[in-house]
Amino acid sequence: MGKKNKKSSFQFEYPLRVRNHETDRLGQVLGASFLNYFDIVLTEFLRNLRFSYPNHWAQDLYTSIKSMECNFKRSAFYDDELMISLKIHDIQKEQFQACFEICQKAGRQSVASGVCCVSLVDPKKCQSIEIPQYFIDALSQYERHTASL
């Protein structure tokens, strides 16, 4: 009996094609490249919410990744088309988690998954600050809106 397809809980997707500089001599994606993919997708997600880094910098708000982990499931190679999904989870006063899933675009086979803990930092004090309510509201609203689609 086949498995039923259940709706993904990931709300934001971003396509990415593996480039040569992200691979080893055999064309396999280097492990560190996956962490870079997470950062790319987080940046695009924030841009989608109309939060750009230059706008944040003008307000002395700097995004900082406090921790990041990646769980590898299968290899990806040069020129593979990947679909990277992101879901915001566990929004707290000073941080939130961004959860990621990387799949082959064709066939949707899982390549890797991961999570990063994100905070905002005051550049003058070099410490985490409370996330502004408008930012928390935008994250929460996006997740609620897309979950209802």
N, C-alpha and C positions, 0 to 999 in steps of 0.2 A: 504494500500500500504506500503511495507517494505521500510526501510531506505536504501539508497545506502551506501555501505562501501566506505569511502574515505580514501586515504592513510594518515597514521599518519604523523604528522610533526616532531615527535620525531625520532632522528637519532641514538641513542645509547641505547641498551637494555642490562640488566643484570639480570639473574635469581637469586632468593634468596628464600630459604625455611625458614619459621618462626621457630625459635628455642625456647625452653622452657623458657630460662631466659628473653626473650623479651615479655612475656605474664604475665597476672595476674592469680589469682587462678582459674579463669574460663576458662583459655586458650585463652583469647582474647588479641590481641596485644596491649601493652601499647602505649599511644600516643607518648611518647618520643622516642620510638623505631623507629617510622617513620622518625624522624629527623636523627637518626643514619643510617637508610637505605639510606637517601639522601647522607650522607657523604661517605658511602661505594661505592655508584655508582659513585659519583664524583671522588673518588680516582681511581676506575677502569677505568673510562673514561680518566683521565689524564695518567694513565699507558698505555692505548691503544694508546695514542698520543706520547708515549715514554718519558713522563715527570714523573719521579718518585720523590717522596719526598726526598730521600737521595741525588739525583742529584741536586735538587733545594737547599737543605740545604748547600751543598758544595759551592754554588754560593751566599749564603746568601739571598736566596729567600724563603720566608715562605708563604704558602697559608693560608689565613685567611677568615673565613666566617663572614661577617659583619652583616648579618641578614638572618633569615630563617623563613619561614612560611609554615604551612601545613593545608590543607583543607580536612577534613575527610568526606567520602561519605558512606562507609559501613565498617563493622567490618572484620577483618582478624583474624585467629585463629592459634594456634599451629599446625605446620606441613603443613600449607597451602603453596603451591608453588606460589610465586609472580613473576611477571615480572616488573622490574622497568626501566622506560625509562627516558632518559635525552636529553634535547635539550639546546644548548647554545643560549642565546638571549642577545641582547643589550650590545655588547662589546664596552666598553668605554676605555678611557685613563688609568684609575686607577682601574677599576672593570668590571666585567661581571656578567650576571645573568645565573644561571643554573635552568632550569625549569624541573620538575619531574612529572611523572605520574606512580602511582602504581596500577597494575591490578592483578586480579587473573589470573594465567597462563592458567588455563582451563576456557574457556568462555570469557576471557578478560574483566570481569566486573571490573569497576573502584572502587578502594578501597580508594585512596587518591591522592591528587595532591599537589604540592608545588613549591616554588621557594626559591633559596638562592642567595644572593649577595656575590660574591667572590672577594677578592682583594689579592694582594701580599704585603707582609710587610717586611720592613727592620728591622731585629731583634735588631740591635744596637740602632735604633731611636724609635722603637715601633710605626711606622706609615706606612700608605699605601704609596706605591711607584708606579711609572708609570710601567705599564705592558710592558715588553720587546716586541719589534716588532715581533721577531721570535715566541713568544708565541701567540700573537694576530693572526699572519698569520696561525699558526697551527690550532687554534680554527676555524677561518674563512674557511680555506681550507677544514677541515673535514666536516663542515656543508654544504658547497657548493658541495663537492664531493658526499656525501651520499644523498643529496637532488636530485641529477641528476640521481641516480640509479633507 
